[in-house]
Amino acid sequence: MTAIHESPSLLRRLTAMLYDLLLVVAVVGVVNAAALGIQVKLLGSTDHALNPHLAQALIVTSVYGFFILFWIKSGQTLGMQAWRIKLVTFDGQQPSLRHALIRCLAATLSAACLGLGYLWCLFDSRGRYWHDYLSATELILLPKEPASA
């Protein structure tokens, strides 16, 4: 039998998302700048703009990669660490690559439905999103660390 953990509040989740958004924007910028540098310097292109399809693919890959790598490594992005939120499977284990990839794809679906998949946590008794159910993962609130003397 698995232990029931407290679900983080929507405000806590949104604040962690804001922290991560700042990091993701920086990662996307660096990846796209590197791709443009490769295109211009190494490939000798005279066009100083990325192909829109390539840029879009790099953005999606960067965003998914950011979350997937953090989730499979520790279950937490930097924003989640700051706000004591952790991603675990329904049985309390570390998410696998499969869990994390499905979660990213399903989160895109949750957002594409006018954000209804995210707002679902307000009505769900366990505080879960649509993509929690689709990926068999959930966000839990970690206890506060005891103050050291």
Secondary structure, DSSP 8 states (H G I E B T S, - for coil): ---------HHHHHHHHHHHHHHHHHHHHHHHHHHHHIIIIIS--S--S--HHHHHHHHHHHHHHHHHHHHHHTS--HHHHHTTEEEEETTS----HHHHHHHHHHHHHHHHTTTHHHHGGGTSTT---HHHHHHTEEEEE--------
